[in-house]
Amino acid sequence: MKHWQDIEQLVDQVITGQPPTHTQGVNILRSRGAEYTSYLAGAHHLKERAFGDIVQLCSIINAKSGRCQENCAFCAQSAHHQSSPPTYPLKSRDELIAGAQQAQDEGSHCYGIVTSGTQPEAGEEFDTILSAICEIRERFDVEPSASLGLLTDDLAQSLADAGCVTYHHNLETARSFFPKICTTHDYEEDVKTVKLAKAAGMKVCCGGILGLGESDEQRVELAETLRQLDVDSVPLNFLNPIQGTPLENHQSVSPMDCVRAITMFRYFLPNKPISICGGRETNLRELQSWIFMAGASGTMIGNYLTTSGRDRNVDMQMFADIEVKTDGC
Ligand code: SF4
């Protein structure tokens, strides 16, 4: 019972605004059995306290796919790898808007327009995205979001002015591990984009991918960085190894390691929406319904960028079975 009292103390500490120490974060990731169950109960309490039994759903459209000049080791869309992703230029304005309609019909609260590539360039493509965002903001109940790569001051401001509610830009992994994952741009450029999006008045959705070969300490390091950056919401992905990428033979994260990681992020980010996105089905398998108990407050539904999600009806049944409600907008 002493251990449970320690964890109650940690939960109280987190609620008063004091994050876990780095060591406490690592301890959560390495806990097992009844000890983990206690951490899990604490994470669930933190999630319920901030979000109740509402889960937020988001969905995305892969608006422009493939031929990216960056070399992110996990990504099927990098032109540096031997993968065979779908490759096409920016979808039309009508297709982007139709995607918003579908997202709304499926109950998502947020609809992300995602493009491959280092950064958007001012011009026809960017104008198409701005125009679609503007119309989505006016006509739909879903919040438009964009994930277009690195931003400049001007690009960020144009997106905000068009009505883009949220800018999505993942840090991918811990700063100390990033050079093993990407060498074509610097971690600081990603951090700068997060700051520029915030400064322009958008919310920032920023997380990473777990299972790239990072250590427990580096998973905690990522959580600490996201806390320091005060991002508005945190998407967590788990590697789904793609043939032809440098990580094609990486082992998946075990289901229990996934839930322990979600729990650890909840302790560091007690009031932030944490959404489970890519790799949910392949990594968590039978434990997918545990994500909300473990501290997540949302999930992506529908398809991911280059891989398929599971049938929406199966997810809806899962939400009903575990007695959580979904939040439209
Ligand atoms: S993650 Fe984004 S920036 Fe990196 S290779 Fe893939 S599309 Fe390009």
py3Dmol code that shows the C-alpha trace and the ligand (Angstrom):
import py3Dmol

protein = """\
ATOM      1  CA  MET A   1       0.000   0.000   0.000  1.00  0.00           C
ATOM      2  CA  LYS A   2       2.929   2.313   0.566  1.00  0.00           C
ATOM      3  CA  HIS A   3       3.464   2.445  -3.148  1.00  0.00           C
ATOM      4  CA  TRP A   4      -0.099   3.570  -3.789  1.00  0.00           C
ATOM      5  CA  GLN A   5       0.374   6.360  -1.250  1.00  0.00           C
ATOM      6  CA  ASP A   6       3.514   7.482  -3.095  1.00  0.00           C
ATOM      7  CA  ILE A   7       1.593   7.606  -6.346  1.00  0.00           C
ATOM      8  CA  GLU A   8      -1.286   9.536  -4.748  1.00  0.00           C
ATOM      9  CA  GLN A   9       1.326  12.023  -3.611  1.00  0.00           C
ATOM     10  CA  LEU A  10       2.726  12.219  -7.148  1.00  0.00           C
ATOM     11  CA  VAL A  11      -0.768  12.827  -8.553  1.00  0.00           C
ATOM     12  CA  ASP A  12      -1.330  15.624  -6.006  1.00  0.00           C
ATOM     13  CA  GLN A  13       2.047  17.108  -6.905  1.00  0.00           C
ATOM     14  CA  VAL A  14       1.168  17.039 -10.611  1.00  0.00           C
ATOM     15  CA  ILE A  15      -2.229  18.660  -9.968  1.00  0.00           C
ATOM     16  CA  THR A  16      -0.572  21.524  -8.132  1.00  0.00           C
ATOM     17  CA  GLY A  17       1.593  22.200 -11.186  1.00  0.00           C
ATOM     18  CA  GLN A  18       4.781  20.394 -10.223  1.00  0.00           C
ATOM     19  CA  PRO A  19       5.808  17.881 -12.915  1.00  0.00           C
ATOM     20  CA  PRO A  20       7.343  14.509 -12.104  1.00  0.00           C
ATOM     21  CA  THR A  21      11.115  14.420 -11.957  1.00  0.00           C
ATOM     22  CA  HIS A  22      12.962  12.823 -14.844  1.00  0.00           C
ATOM     23  CA  THR A  23      13.570   9.752 -12.663  1.00  0.00           C
ATOM     24  CA  GLN A  24       9.901   9.508 -11.737  1.00  0.00           C
ATOM     25  CA  GLY A  25       9.057   9.563 -15.446  1.00  0.00           C
ATOM     26  CA  VAL A  26      11.471   6.723 -16.152  1.00  0.00           C
ATOM     27  CA  ASN A  27      10.040   4.811 -13.163  1.00  0.00           C
ATOM     28  CA  ILE A  28       6.563   4.964 -14.721  1.00  0.00           C
ATOM     29  CA  LEU A  29       7.915   3.488 -17.961  1.00  0.00           C
ATOM     30  CA  ARG A  30       9.685   0.701 -16.055  1.00  0.00           C
ATOM     31  CA  SER A  31       6.882  -0.144 -13.631  1.00  0.00           C
ATOM     32  CA  ARG A  32       5.236  -3.535 -13.829  1.00  0.00           C
ATOM     33  CA  GLY A  33       2.289  -5.406 -12.314  1.00  0.00           C
ATOM     34  CA  ALA A  34       0.518  -3.801  -9.360  1.00  0.00           C
ATOM     35  CA  GLU A  35       2.947  -0.898  -9.352  1.00  0.00           C
ATOM     36  CA  TYR A  36       1.957   0.033 -12.903  1.00  0.00           C
ATOM     37  CA  THR A  37      -1.713  -0.452 -12.084  1.00  0.00           C
ATOM     38  CA  SER A  38      -1.323   2.256  -9.445  1.00  0.00           C
ATOM     39  CA  TYR A  39       0.297   4.633 -11.947  1.00  0.00           C
ATOM     40  CA  LEU A  40      -2.492   3.776 -14.399  1.00  0.00           C
ATOM     41  CA  ALA A  41      -5.167   4.659 -11.837  1.00  0.00           C
ATOM     42  CA  GLY A  42      -3.398   7.968 -11.197  1.00  0.00           C
ATOM     43  CA  ALA A  43      -3.225   8.758 -14.916  1.00  0.00           C
ATOM     44  CA  HIS A  44      -6.893   7.912 -15.343  1.00  0.00           C
ATOM     45  CA  HIS A  45      -7.738  10.222 -12.451  1.00  0.00           C
ATOM     46  CA  LEU A  46      -5.748  13.041 -14.093  1.00  0.00           C
ATOM     47  CA  LYS A  47      -7.452  12.424 -17.441  1.00  0.00           C
ATOM     48  CA  GLU A  48     -10.945  12.331 -15.882  1.00  0.00           C
ATOM     49  CA  ARG A  49     -10.208  15.464 -13.893  1.00  0.00           C
ATOM     50  CA  ALA A  50      -9.309  17.416 -17.038  1.00  0.00           C
ATOM     51  CA  PHE A  51     -11.575  15.829 -19.647  1.00  0.00           C
ATOM     52  CA  GLY A  52     -14.214  13.699 -17.904  1.00  0.00           C
ATOM     53  CA  ASP A  53     -15.518  10.847 -20.010  1.00  0.00           C
ATOM     54  CA  ILE A  54     -15.350  12.778 -23.284  1.00  0.00           C
ATOM     55  CA  VAL A  55     -12.936  11.616 -25.944  1.00  0.00           C
ATOM     56  CA  GLN A  56     -12.014  13.874 -28.826  1.00  0.00           C
ATOM     57  CA  LEU A  57     -11.744  12.458 -32.310  1.00  0.00           C
ATOM     58  CA  CYS A  58      -9.692  13.897 -35.117  1.00  0.00           C
ATOM     59  CA  SER A  59      -9.072  12.890 -38.685  1.00  0.00           C
ATOM     60  CA  ILE A  60      -6.725  13.898 -41.470  1.00  0.00           C
ATOM     61  CA  ILE A  61      -6.440  14.008 -45.204  1.00  0.00           C
ATOM     62  CA  ASN A  62      -3.148  13.204 -46.887  1.00  0.00           C
ATOM     63  CA  ALA A  63      -3.447  16.215 -49.153  1.00  0.00           C
ATOM     64  CA  LYS A  64      -0.118  15.872 -50.945  1.00  0.00           C
ATOM     65  CA  SER A  65       1.852  12.678 -50.759  1.00  0.00           C
ATOM     66  CA  GLY A  66       5.388  11.450 -51.385  1.00  0.00           C
ATOM     67  CA  ARG A  67       8.633  12.886 -52.810  1.00  0.00           C
ATOM     68  CA  CYS A  68       9.647  14.634 -49.606  1.00  0.00           C
ATOM     69  CA  GLN A  69      13.216  15.937 -49.525  1.00  0.00           C
ATOM     70  CA  GLU A  70      13.561  15.254 -45.796  1.00  0.00           C
ATOM     71  CA  ASN A  71      14.970  11.915 -44.672  1.00  0.00           C
ATOM     72  CA  CYS A  72      12.923  11.084 -41.553  1.00  0.00           C
ATOM     73  CA  ALA A  73      13.828   7.430 -41.039  1.00  0.00           C
ATOM     74  CA  PHE A  74      10.315   6.239 -40.196  1.00  0.00           C
ATOM     75  CA  CYS A  75       8.517   7.956 -43.050  1.00  0.00           C
ATOM     76  CA  ALA A  76       7.271   6.222 -46.184  1.00  0.00           C
ATOM     77  CA  GLN A  77       7.054   9.575 -47.980  1.00  0.00           C
ATOM     78  CA  SER A  78      10.740  10.450 -47.918  1.00  0.00           C
ATOM     79  CA  ALA A  79      12.347  10.480 -51.370  1.00  0.00           C
ATOM     80  CA  HIS A  80      15.517   9.172 -49.684  1.00  0.00           C
ATOM     81  CA  HIS A  81      13.979   5.738 -48.995  1.00  0.00           C
ATOM     82  CA  GLN A  82      12.981   2.726 -51.090  1.00  0.00           C
ATOM     83  CA  SER A  83       9.357   2.774 -49.918  1.00  0.00           C
ATOM     84  CA  SER A  84       6.481   3.054 -52.391  1.00  0.00           C
ATOM     85  CA  PRO A  85       4.019   5.523 -50.928  1.00  0.00           C
ATOM     86  CA  PRO A  86       1.117   6.932 -52.884  1.00  0.00           C
ATOM     87  CA  THR A  87       2.585   9.913 -54.737  1.00  0.00           C
ATOM     88  CA  TYR A  88       0.475  12.819 -55.936  1.00  0.00           C
ATOM     89  CA  PRO A  89       0.462  16.641 -55.959  1.00  0.00           C
ATOM     90  CA  LEU A  90      -1.856  18.757 -53.818  1.00  0.00           C
ATOM     91  CA  LYS A  91      -5.480  17.660 -53.961  1.00  0.00           C
ATOM     92  CA  SER A  92      -8.001  20.142 -55.292  1.00  0.00           C
ATOM     93  CA  ARG A  93      -9.778  22.654 -53.111  1.00  0.00           C
ATOM     94  CA  ASP A  94     -13.011  20.674 -53.576  1.00  0.00           C
ATOM     95  CA  GLU A  95     -11.353  17.460 -52.405  1.00  0.00           C
ATOM     96  CA  LEU A  96      -9.963  19.196 -49.311  1.00  0.00           C
ATOM     97  CA  ILE A  97     -13.419  20.529 -48.495  1.00  0.00           C
ATOM     98  CA  ALA A  98     -15.071  17.159 -49.151  1.00  0.00           C
ATOM     99  CA  GLY A  99     -12.659  15.691 -46.613  1.00  0.00           C
ATOM    100  CA  ALA A 100     -13.927  18.148 -44.017  1.00  0.00           C
ATOM    101  CA  GLN A 101     -17.502  17.093 -44.727  1.00  0.00           C
ATOM    102  CA  GLN A 102     -16.529  13.466 -44.204  1.00  0.00           C
ATOM    103  CA  ALA A 103     -14.646  14.291 -40.997  1.00  0.00           C
ATOM    104  CA  GLN A 104     -17.701  16.112 -39.676  1.00  0.00           C
ATOM    105  CA  ASP A 105     -20.031  13.268 -40.656  1.00  0.00           C
ATOM    106  CA  GLU A 106     -17.781  10.822 -38.824  1.00  0.00           C
ATOM    107  CA  GLY A 107     -17.824  12.856 -35.621  1.00  0.00           C
ATOM    108  CA  SER A 108     -14.332  14.357 -35.648  1.00  0.00           C
ATOM    109  CA  HIS A 109     -13.789  17.641 -33.854  1.00  0.00           C
ATOM    110  CA  CYS A 110     -10.674  18.468 -35.825  1.00  0.00           C
ATOM    111  CA  TYR A 111      -9.747  17.961 -39.492  1.00  0.00           C
ATOM    112  CA  GLY A 112      -6.115  18.166 -40.500  1.00  0.00           C
ATOM    113  CA  ILE A 113      -4.839  18.980 -43.979  1.00  0.00           C
ATOM    114  CA  VAL A 114      -1.455  17.286 -44.166  1.00  0.00           C
ATOM    115  CA  THR A 115       1.120  17.700 -46.932  1.00  0.00           C
ATOM    116  CA  SER A 116       4.494  16.064 -47.455  1.00  0.00           C
ATOM    117  CA  GLY A 117       7.559  18.229 -47.916  1.00  0.00           C
ATOM    118  CA  THR A 118       9.949  20.365 -45.930  1.00  0.00           C
ATOM    119  CA  GLN A 119       7.816  23.480 -45.905  1.00  0.00           C
ATOM    120  CA  PRO A 120       4.976  25.154 -47.797  1.00  0.00           C
ATOM    121  CA  GLU A 121       5.855  27.733 -50.389  1.00  0.00           C
ATOM    122  CA  ALA A 122       3.837  30.857 -50.958  1.00  0.00           C
ATOM    123  CA  GLY A 123       2.017  30.531 -54.271  1.00  0.00           C
ATOM    124  CA  GLU A 124      -0.789  28.565 -55.882  1.00  0.00           C
ATOM    125  CA  GLU A 125      -0.583  25.489 -53.643  1.00  0.00           C
ATOM    126  CA  PHE A 126      -0.512  27.448 -50.430  1.00  0.00           C
ATOM    127  CA  ASP A 127      -3.346  29.683 -51.656  1.00  0.00           C
ATOM    128  CA  THR A 128      -5.477  26.601 -52.381  1.00  0.00           C
ATOM    129  CA  ILE A 129      -4.948  25.412 -48.810  1.00  0.00           C
ATOM    130  CA  LEU A 130      -5.750  28.845 -47.372  1.00  0.00           C
ATOM    131  CA  SER A 131      -8.909  29.078 -49.440  1.00  0.00           C
ATOM    132  CA  ALA A 132     -10.059  25.602 -48.363  1.00  0.00           C
ATOM    133  CA  ILE A 133      -9.376  26.397 -44.703  1.00  0.00           C
ATOM    134  CA  CYS A 134     -11.361  29.602 -44.998  1.00  0.00           C
ATOM    135  CA  GLU A 135     -14.384  27.783 -46.367  1.00  0.00           C
ATOM    136  CA  ILE A 136     -14.141  24.915 -43.876  1.00  0.00           C
ATOM    137  CA  ARG A 137     -14.067  27.431 -41.023  1.00  0.00           C
ATOM    138  CA  GLU A 138     -17.187  29.113 -42.377  1.00  0.00           C
ATOM    139  CA  ARG A 139     -19.255  26.082 -43.345  1.00  0.00           C
ATOM    140  CA  PHE A 140     -18.377  23.224 -41.009  1.00  0.00           C
ATOM    141  CA  ASP A 141     -18.318  22.403 -37.333  1.00  0.00           C
ATOM    142  CA  VAL A 142     -14.913  20.739 -37.538  1.00  0.00           C
ATOM    143  CA  GLU A 143     -11.915  22.836 -36.612  1.00  0.00           C
ATOM    144  CA  PRO A 144      -9.519  23.092 -39.552  1.00  0.00           C
ATOM    145  CA  SER A 145      -5.917  22.278 -38.833  1.00  0.00           C
ATOM    146  CA  ALA A 146      -2.880  22.109 -41.081  1.00  0.00           C
ATOM    147  CA  SER A 147       0.374  20.187 -41.053  1.00  0.00           C
ATOM    148  CA  LEU A 148       2.506  21.571 -43.830  1.00  0.00           C
ATOM    149  CA  GLY A 149       6.054  21.366 -42.473  1.00  0.00           C
ATOM    150  CA  LEU A 150       8.330  24.169 -41.357  1.00  0.00           C
ATOM    151  CA  LEU A 151       6.843  27.668 -41.158  1.00  0.00           C
ATOM    152  CA  THR A 152       8.045  31.218 -41.519  1.00  0.00           C
ATOM    153  CA  ASP A 153       6.500  34.198 -39.770  1.00  0.00           C
ATOM    154  CA  ASP A 154       4.506  35.138 -42.860  1.00  0.00           C
ATOM    155  CA  LEU A 155       3.219  31.653 -43.617  1.00  0.00           C
ATOM    156  CA  ALA A 156       2.103  31.187 -40.018  1.00  0.00           C
ATOM    157  CA  GLN A 157       0.265  34.484 -40.019  1.00  0.00           C
ATOM    158  CA  SER A 158      -1.459  33.713 -43.346  1.00  0.00           C
ATOM    159  CA  LEU A 159      -2.710  30.396 -41.973  1.00  0.00           C
ATOM    160  CA  ALA A 160      -3.982  32.017 -38.785  1.00  0.00           C
ATOM    161  CA  ASP A 161      -5.688  34.780 -40.772  1.00  0.00           C
ATOM    162  CA  ALA A 162      -7.401  32.199 -43.000  1.00  0.00           C
ATOM    163  CA  GLY A 163      -8.974  30.607 -39.915  1.00  0.00           C
ATOM    164  CA  CYS A 164      -6.611  27.706 -39.293  1.00  0.00           C
ATOM    165  CA  VAL A 165      -7.338  26.888 -35.655  1.00  0.00           C
ATOM    166  CA  THR A 166      -4.484  24.494 -35.024  1.00  0.00           C
ATOM    167  CA  TYR A 167      -1.079  23.962 -36.555  1.00  0.00           C
ATOM    168  CA  HIS A 168       0.214  20.444 -36.278  1.00  0.00           C
ATOM    169  CA  HIS A 169       3.947  19.933 -36.213  1.00  0.00           C
ATOM    170  CA  ASN A 170       5.530  16.956 -34.488  1.00  0.00           C
ATOM    171  CA  LEU A 171       8.960  17.073 -32.909  1.00  0.00           C
ATOM    172  CA  GLU A 172       9.107  13.353 -33.810  1.00  0.00           C
ATOM    173  CA  THR A 173      11.388  12.333 -30.924  1.00  0.00           C
ATOM    174  CA  ALA A 174      13.702  13.624 -28.200  1.00  0.00           C
ATOM    175  CA  ARG A 175      16.241  16.275 -29.107  1.00  0.00           C
ATOM    176  CA  SER A 176      19.088  13.936 -28.081  1.00  0.00           C
ATOM    177  CA  PHE A 177      17.834  11.183 -30.428  1.00  0.00           C
ATOM    178  CA  PHE A 178      16.724  13.336 -33.361  1.00  0.00           C
ATOM    179  CA  PRO A 179      20.039  13.140 -35.314  1.00  0.00           C
ATOM    180  CA  LYS A 180      19.536   9.352 -35.531  1.00  0.00           C
ATOM    181  CA  ILE A 181      16.155   9.909 -37.185  1.00  0.00           C
ATOM    182  CA  CYS A 182      16.620  12.927 -39.426  1.00  0.00           C
ATOM    183  CA  THR A 183      19.716  14.698 -40.699  1.00  0.00           C
ATOM    184  CA  THR A 184      18.200  16.974 -43.336  1.00  0.00           C
ATOM    185  CA  HIS A 185      16.964  19.556 -40.881  1.00  0.00           C
ATOM    186  CA  ASP A 186      17.669  20.514 -37.321  1.00  0.00           C
ATOM    187  CA  TYR A 187      15.509  19.947 -34.239  1.00  0.00           C
ATOM    188  CA  GLU A 188      15.661  23.657 -33.550  1.00  0.00           C
ATOM    189  CA  GLU A 189      13.841  24.344 -36.828  1.00  0.00           C
ATOM    190  CA  ASP A 190      10.927  22.221 -35.609  1.00  0.00           C
ATOM    191  CA  VAL A 191      10.931  24.004 -32.252  1.00  0.00           C
ATOM    192  CA  LYS A 192      10.984  27.346 -34.069  1.00  0.00           C
ATOM    193  CA  THR A 193       7.952  26.349 -36.162  1.00  0.00           C
ATOM    194  CA  VAL A 194       6.036  25.470 -32.999  1.00  0.00           C
ATOM    195  CA  LYS A 195       6.870  28.891 -31.562  1.00  0.00           C
ATOM    196  CA  LEU A 196       5.960  30.720 -34.786  1.00  0.00           C
ATOM    197  CA  ALA A 197       2.574  28.971 -34.990  1.00  0.00           C
ATOM    198  CA  LYS A 198       1.826  29.916 -31.379  1.00  0.00           C
ATOM    199  CA  ALA A 199       2.968  33.485 -31.926  1.00  0.00           C
ATOM    200  CA  ALA A 200       0.620  33.777 -34.922  1.00  0.00           C
ATOM    201  CA  GLY A 201      -2.288  32.858 -32.647  1.00  0.00           C
ATOM    202  CA  MET A 202      -2.860  29.231 -33.638  1.00  0.00           C
ATOM    203  CA  LYS A 203      -3.084  26.359 -31.203  1.00  0.00           C
ATOM    204  CA  VAL A 204      -0.223  23.933 -31.599  1.00  0.00           C
ATOM    205  CA  CYS A 205      -0.681  20.189 -31.805  1.00  0.00           C
ATOM    206  CA  CYS A 206       2.770  18.713 -31.288  1.00  0.00           C
ATOM    207  CA  GLY A 207       3.955  15.284 -30.254  1.00  0.00           C
ATOM    208  CA  GLY A 208       6.022  12.495 -31.662  1.00  0.00           C
ATOM    209  CA  ILE A 209       6.494   8.883 -32.604  1.00  0.00           C
ATOM    210  CA  LEU A 210       7.527   6.265 -30.099  1.00  0.00           C
ATOM    211  CA  GLY A 211       9.384   3.090 -30.957  1.00  0.00           C
ATOM    212  CA  LEU A 212      12.070   4.610 -33.185  1.00  0.00           C
ATOM    213  CA  GLY A 213      14.835   3.131 -31.025  1.00  0.00           C
ATOM    214  CA  GLU A 214      14.812   5.850 -28.375  1.00  0.00           C
ATOM    215  CA  SER A 215      15.533   4.975 -24.744  1.00  0.00           C
ATOM    216  CA  ASP A 216      13.118   5.319 -21.826  1.00  0.00           C
ATOM    217  CA  GLU A 217      15.046   8.419 -20.801  1.00  0.00           C
ATOM    218  CA  GLN A 218      14.522   9.902 -24.256  1.00  0.00           C
ATOM    219  CA  ARG A 219      10.775   9.240 -24.125  1.00  0.00           C
ATOM    220  CA  VAL A 220      10.720  11.223 -20.894  1.00  0.00           C
ATOM    221  CA  GLU A 221      12.914  13.897 -22.492  1.00  0.00           C
ATOM    222  CA  LEU A 222      10.304  14.354 -25.248  1.00  0.00           C
ATOM    223  CA  ALA A 223       7.522  14.715 -22.664  1.00  0.00           C
ATOM    224  CA  GLU A 224       9.608  17.301 -20.794  1.00  0.00           C
ATOM    225  CA  THR A 225      10.240  19.290 -23.976  1.00  0.00           C
ATOM    226  CA  LEU A 226       6.538  19.312 -24.896  1.00  0.00           C
ATOM    227  CA  ARG A 227       5.732  20.543 -21.399  1.00  0.00           C
ATOM    228  CA  GLN A 228       8.347  23.292 -21.658  1.00  0.00           C
ATOM    229  CA  LEU A 229       6.962  24.392 -25.033  1.00  0.00           C
ATOM    230  CA  ASP A 230       3.461  24.499 -23.535  1.00  0.00           C
ATOM    231  CA  VAL A 231       1.943  22.917 -26.639  1.00  0.00           C
ATOM    232  CA  ASP A 232      -1.850  22.814 -26.751  1.00  0.00           C
ATOM    233  CA  SER A 233      -2.361  19.158 -27.609  1.00  0.00           C
ATOM    234  CA  VAL A 234      -0.163  16.110 -27.981  1.00  0.00           C
ATOM    235  CA  PRO A 235      -0.530  13.419 -30.637  1.00  0.00           C
ATOM    236  CA  LEU A 236       1.332  10.231 -29.804  1.00  0.00           C
ATOM    237  CA  ASN A 237       2.139   7.809 -32.597  1.00  0.00           C
ATOM    238  CA  PHE A 238       3.734   4.377 -32.394  1.00  0.00           C
ATOM    239  CA  LEU A 239       6.018   3.214 -35.166  1.00  0.00           C
ATOM    240  CA  ASN A 240       4.374   1.120 -37.834  1.00  0.00           C
ATOM    241  CA  PRO A 241       7.492  -0.071 -39.684  1.00  0.00           C
ATOM    242  CA  ILE A 242       7.142   0.548 -43.408  1.00  0.00           C
ATOM    243  CA  GLN A 243       8.915  -1.578 -45.952  1.00  0.00           C
ATOM    244  CA  GLY A 244      11.692   0.314 -47.715  1.00  0.00           C
ATOM    245  CA  THR A 245      12.376   2.714 -44.834  1.00  0.00           C
ATOM    246  CA  PRO A 246      15.504   2.424 -42.646  1.00  0.00           C
ATOM    247  CA  LEU A 247      13.267   1.299 -39.767  1.00  0.00           C
ATOM    248  CA  GLU A 248      11.474  -1.431 -41.736  1.00  0.00           C
ATOM    249  CA  ASN A 249      12.791  -4.180 -39.457  1.00  0.00           C
ATOM    250  CA  HIS A 250      12.197  -2.380 -36.171  1.00  0.00           C
ATOM    251  CA  GLN A 251      10.153  -4.264 -33.630  1.00  0.00           C
ATOM    252  CA  SER A 252       6.815  -2.764 -32.722  1.00  0.00           C
ATOM    253  CA  VAL A 253       6.361  -1.265 -29.261  1.00  0.00           C
ATOM    254  CA  SER A 254       4.674  -3.869 -27.050  1.00  0.00           C
ATOM    255  CA  PRO A 255       1.069  -3.092 -26.088  1.00  0.00           C
ATOM    256  CA  MET A 256       1.993  -2.661 -22.418  1.00  0.00           C
ATOM    257  CA  ASP A 257       4.926  -0.375 -23.272  1.00  0.00           C
ATOM    258  CA  CYS A 258       2.486   1.736 -25.308  1.00  0.00           C
ATOM    259  CA  VAL A 259       0.115   2.153 -22.376  1.00  0.00           C
ATOM    260  CA  ARG A 260       2.977   2.843 -19.954  1.00  0.00           C
ATOM    261  CA  ALA A 261       4.217   5.566 -22.322  1.00  0.00           C
ATOM    262  CA  ILE A 262       0.744   7.140 -22.543  1.00  0.00           C
ATOM    263  CA  THR A 263       0.575   7.114 -18.745  1.00  0.00           C
ATOM    264  CA  MET A 264       3.969   8.798 -18.439  1.00  0.00           C
ATOM    265  CA  PHE A 265       2.958  11.555 -20.883  1.00  0.00           C
ATOM    266  CA  ARG A 266      -0.270  12.146 -18.910  1.00  0.00           C
ATOM    267  CA  TYR A 267       1.729  12.793 -15.698  1.00  0.00           C
ATOM    268  CA  PHE A 268       3.910  15.358 -17.475  1.00  0.00           C
ATOM    269  CA  LEU A 269       1.008  16.982 -19.363  1.00  0.00           C
ATOM    270  CA  PRO A 270      -1.930  16.620 -16.958  1.00  0.00           C
ATOM    271  CA  ASN A 271      -4.200  19.190 -18.594  1.00  0.00           C
ATOM    272  CA  LYS A 272      -3.351  18.755 -22.272  1.00  0.00           C
ATOM    273  CA  PRO A 273      -5.344  16.687 -24.739  1.00  0.00           C
ATOM    274  CA  ILE A 274      -3.315  13.583 -25.577  1.00  0.00           C
ATOM    275  CA  SER A 275      -4.457  11.786 -28.689  1.00  0.00           C
ATOM    276  CA  ILE A 276      -3.341   8.373 -29.895  1.00  0.00           C
ATOM    277  CA  CYS A 277      -2.761   8.382 -33.621  1.00  0.00           C
ATOM    278  CA  GLY A 278      -0.670   6.327 -36.060  1.00  0.00           C
ATOM    279  CA  GLY A 279       0.260   2.781 -35.131  1.00  0.00           C
ATOM    280  CA  ARG A 280      -2.595   2.329 -32.658  1.00  0.00           C
ATOM    281  CA  GLU A 281      -3.914  -0.850 -34.233  1.00  0.00           C
ATOM    282  CA  THR A 282      -0.593  -2.535 -34.953  1.00  0.00           C
ATOM    283  CA  ASN A 283       1.129  -1.720 -31.659  1.00  0.00           C
ATOM    284  CA  LEU A 284      -1.667  -1.794 -29.075  1.00  0.00           C
ATOM    285  CA  ARG A 285      -3.628  -4.635 -30.653  1.00  0.00           C
ATOM    286  CA  GLU A 286      -6.087  -5.955 -28.001  1.00  0.00           C
ATOM    287  CA  LEU A 287      -5.185  -3.127 -25.620  1.00  0.00           C
ATOM    288  CA  GLN A 288      -6.541  -0.306 -27.772  1.00  0.00           C
ATOM    289  CA  SER A 289      -9.362   0.364 -25.344  1.00  0.00           C
ATOM    290  CA  TRP A 290      -6.797   0.813 -22.549  1.00  0.00           C
ATOM    291  CA  ILE A 291      -5.541   4.084 -24.010  1.00  0.00           C
ATOM    292  CA  PHE A 292      -8.206   6.128 -22.216  1.00  0.00           C
ATOM    293  CA  MET A 293      -7.630   4.362 -18.906  1.00  0.00           C
ATOM    294  CA  ALA A 294      -3.908   4.995 -19.389  1.00  0.00           C
ATOM    295  CA  GLY A 295      -4.447   8.752 -19.769  1.00  0.00           C
ATOM    296  CA  ALA A 296      -5.264   9.535 -23.402  1.00  0.00           C
ATOM    297  CA  SER A 297      -8.173  11.879 -24.056  1.00  0.00           C
ATOM    298  CA  GLY A 298      -8.609  11.326 -27.769  1.00  0.00           C
ATOM    299  CA  THR A 299      -7.709   9.331 -30.818  1.00  0.00           C
ATOM    300  CA  MET A 300      -7.499   9.647 -34.556  1.00  0.00           C
ATOM    301  CA  ILE A 301     -10.126   7.803 -36.541  1.00  0.00           C
ATOM    302  CA  GLY A 302     -10.129   6.875 -40.189  1.00  0.00           C
ATOM    303  CA  ASN A 303      -6.978   6.394 -42.213  1.00  0.00           C
ATOM    304  CA  TYR A 304      -3.488   7.631 -41.418  1.00  0.00           C
ATOM    305  CA  LEU A 305      -1.145   9.215 -43.948  1.00  0.00           C
ATOM    306  CA  THR A 306       0.027   6.136 -45.790  1.00  0.00           C
ATOM    307  CA  THR A 307      -1.563   3.311 -43.792  1.00  0.00           C
ATOM    308  CA  SER A 308      -5.171   2.362 -43.127  1.00  0.00           C
ATOM    309  CA  GLY A 309      -6.943   2.814 -39.818  1.00  0.00           C
ATOM    310  CA  ARG A 310      -9.554   0.351 -38.690  1.00  0.00           C
ATOM    311  CA  ASP A 311     -13.249   0.422 -39.440  1.00  0.00           C
ATOM    312  CA  ARG A 312     -14.935   3.388 -37.806  1.00  0.00           C
ATOM    313  CA  ASN A 313     -17.771   1.209 -36.497  1.00  0.00           C
ATOM    314  CA  VAL A 314     -15.295  -0.925 -34.569  1.00  0.00           C
ATOM    315  CA  ASP A 315     -13.921   2.206 -32.886  1.00  0.00           C
ATOM    316  CA  MET A 316     -17.440   3.448 -32.119  1.00  0.00           C
ATOM    317  CA  GLN A 317     -18.260   0.108 -30.502  1.00  0.00           C
ATOM    318  CA  MET A 318     -15.086   0.367 -28.428  1.00  0.00           C
ATOM    319  CA  PHE A 319     -16.114   3.840 -27.171  1.00  0.00           C
ATOM    320  CA  ALA A 320     -19.566   2.526 -26.248  1.00  0.00           C
ATOM    321  CA  ASP A 321     -18.127  -0.544 -24.509  1.00  0.00           C
ATOM    322  CA  ILE A 322     -15.831   1.485 -22.275  1.00  0.00           C
ATOM    323  CA  GLU A 323     -18.553   4.086 -21.623  1.00  0.00           C
ATOM    324  CA  VAL A 324     -16.853   7.153 -23.045  1.00  0.00           C
ATOM    325  CA  LYS A 325     -18.606   9.781 -25.112  1.00  0.00           C
ATOM    326  CA  THR A 326     -17.229  11.225 -28.286  1.00  0.00           C
ATOM    327  CA  ASP A 327     -16.965  14.922 -28.837  1.00  0.00           C
ATOM    328  CA  GLY A 328     -17.986  16.351 -32.193  1.00  0.00           C
ATOM    329  CA  CYS A 329     -16.917  19.954 -32.246  1.00  0.00           C
TER     330      CYS A 329
END
"""
ligand_1 = """\
8
SF4
S 7.842 13.054 -41.775
Fe 7.251 14.836 -43.027
S 9.194 15.941 -43.295
Fe 9.753 13.864 -42.639
S 10.048 12.716 -44.551
Fe 7.920 12.397 -43.948
S 6.756 13.966 -45.054
Fe 8.917 14.577 -45.078
"""
view = py3Dmol.view(width=600, height=400)
view.addModel(protein, "pdb")
view.setStyle({"model": 0}, {"cartoon": {"style": "trace"}})
view.addModel(ligand_1, "xyz")
view.setStyle({"model": 1}, {"stick": {}})
view.zoomTo()
view.show()
